[in-house]
Amino acid sequence: MVGSYSLSLELFSLLIGGLIAYQAIDATGRIAASRAAAHRVIWYGVGAWMLGLGLWSVHFVGMLARLPQPVGTFDPLLSTASAIAALAVGLGLLWVADCQVLGRLRWLGGSLALGVGVALTHMFSEGALHLAGGISYQPRVWLYWVLLCTFGVACGLRLMHAFRPRPMRALYGRRGYLSVLMGVLIVVLLDLSTRLSYGDRPVLSLVASSGTVWLGSVVSMVAVLAMGAALALSEIVARLYVRTQRLSGSLDHLNNRLHHMATHDPLTGLPNRHLLAERMERALARARAGHGHLAVLYIDLDGFKTINDTLGHGFGDELLRAVAARLAGVLHLNSLARMGGDEFVAVLEHMRSPESASRIAQQLIGLMQESFAVRGTELRVTPSIGLAFHPQDGDSVEDLVAHADAAMYDAKEAGRNGYRCYDVSMRERAVRVLKIQRGLQTAVEDGSLSLHFQPKHHGDTGALVGAEALLRWCHPELGAVSPLEFISVAERSGQIGRLGEWVIREACRQLRDWHDRGLSTVRIAINLSPLQIQQPGLVEVAAGIVGAAGLQTSQIMFEVTESMAMRDAERTTAILRDFRAHGFDFAIDDFGTGYSSLAYLQKFQVRQLKIDQFFVQALDEGGHEPRAIIAAIIDLAHTLGMEVVAEGVEKPAQAEVLRALGCDQVQGYLLARPMPAAEFERCCLSGEVAVA
């Protein structure tokens, strides 16, 4: 009996061995990278199938390449058993390698078990060929073969596990290099096993029989094509996976950025009032569960407004950032939040007693005594701090913050640069502030808001030329509340935007109604608060409301105070430019009480300057100075192409002086007090007020 040897089949077996090694490394990495259980099961199945197919194929092709005897009949049952054993080995390889740490027991025990599986695969494969002379296995030969297979599996497991954590980042060249080494190892082990099995058989002929080559070629081509297709599909899936992961990572990053922007103050990077409320709710839950006491510190900066108004918004922003950084150095960053403006709130957990929180407040006061260097200028601000404690001062976020706020105002009234703990004597004021804050939440819907209108008259003829819309509020329980009081609460509680939009909408509705009744020459002026004018998209909202009412934007004028306009003159210039582009006019209110710059007044290009009533009242004192100041303001405004409106005119003598100085418009109790819309309309239609 003459054996055979086929170089082509030997090369095919080497190729299949390399593909097996590559597939093993690749599948192990895919399994490790899969987060979903379903994906891991799929990769386990695909990997086990391809490894089993490859192992079964390399055994058949390798044996057909070096047959010691002619092939007899082909046994499909043993061939199926060989394939099942190969699939089990493939699945076992993936399972053993799929671990964070490949321990010695798992490694050696798995290698031995899988080595036996490889030996069985080889034995079944040989038996399936029914060689002419038959094959008998000696125990010593079987033991050698199992040891060889165990050694090969142990080497393969180490390589598979080494590449497990980084399947997508591993270099293709390195994986290919290791695959070739493992493929050669597989073929060498197969050759040794064949020699052990046929050790006393005749030397092989260098010429293979045509039947053997045909059978080996079919098996080889099917195996190579199947494994090649699987590897190609694996790479396609891997590339799609990488792209999906990148897209998912980008979306996660964007969502995190958006969430951070929505929950953090853009200037200081501290949590804002919304995130503070969420964290306080969780802190209160822990405190109620008995995990220590909770304290709330409300911190306001004394003297910040003066710095902001005199040096500008840029200095103020840098100072706030420096203050936030210094406070965060003492307080945990997650417990500190910026409420807005120059106000901060800190939540202290696990306090043993109120005295513990008081010591922290004293520490903060001492910390703030050191000056801040901003753009080479030494600036000093001091804190006024209010403290409220859970549970004695409140059991809700709203109550604790309001009570700490009330205590902070008590500290300011006591001389500033200190702290006060909330007590029952502050309850009346705190309850009032809380009622105002809660009432404002429904004021727009319940009809408790209204507009009063104070006429503006021509300075020479006395004819009506417009009106200023003034917001009024009648609280269901407190009655009429001063605008100075409730607007301040609205700004601090973040409700000023809704109120401001309601004022614009109601003023436009009323103006439309007046136009329909024949008062077509009335022009309405609306005041904007400092926080309101900084709202993004305000001008678009205002223009939309005016357009929806069927009015022209030129029929509405907005007013801002001089100090607010000069707080950040460059930003104000940009905002006013945007309003002018939509057809709105602007007026500078309370002129003469701030720090105006002639250069910025020219840049602002406002329609009117409103002289503060302080200068008008000073005319009663006599003397040349008050009259000279008003005359200078009027001349300056006229030179810059602006109109002048005098506020607070209460006496005929004041009106006469203003008329003589050429003041364009006057406004005050002498002419008319602010009145409800119906009364304003009645006065105009009855002729009590002449309409220009």
Secondary structure, DSSP 8 states (H G I E B T S, - for coil): ------HHHHHHHHHHHHHHHHHHHHHHHHHHH--SHHHHHHHHHHHHHHHHHHHHHHHHHHHHHT-SS-B----HHHHHHHHHHHHHHHHHHHHHH-SSS--HHHHHHHHHHHHHHHHHHHHHHHHHH-BTT-----HHHHHHHHHHHHHHHHHHHHHHHHTTT-TTTS-HHHHHHHHHHHHHHHHHHHHHHHHHHTTTS----SS--HHHHHHHHHHHHHHHHHHHHHHHHHHHHHHHHHHHHHHHHHHHHHHHHHHHHHHB-TTT--B-HHHHHHHHHHHHHHHHTTS-EEEEEEEEEETHHHHHHHH-HHHHHHHHHHHHHHHHHHS-GGGEEEEETTEEEEEEEEESSHHHHHHHHHHHHHHTTS-EEETTEEE--EEEEEEEEETTT-SSHHHHHHHHHHHHHHHHHTTSSEEEE--GGGHHHHHHHHHHHHHHHHHHHHT-EEEEEEEEEETTT--EEEEEEEEEEEETTTEEE-HHHHHHHHHHTT-HHHHHHHHHHHHHHHHHHHHHTT-TT--EEEE--HHHHTSTTHHHHHHHHHHHTT--GGGEEEEEEHHHHHHTHHHHHHHHHHHHHTT-EEEEEEETSS---HHHHHHH--SEEEE-HHHHHGGGG-SSHHHHHHHHHHHHHHHTT-EEEE----SHHHHHHHHHTT-SEE-STTT---EEHHHHHHHHHHTSS-B-
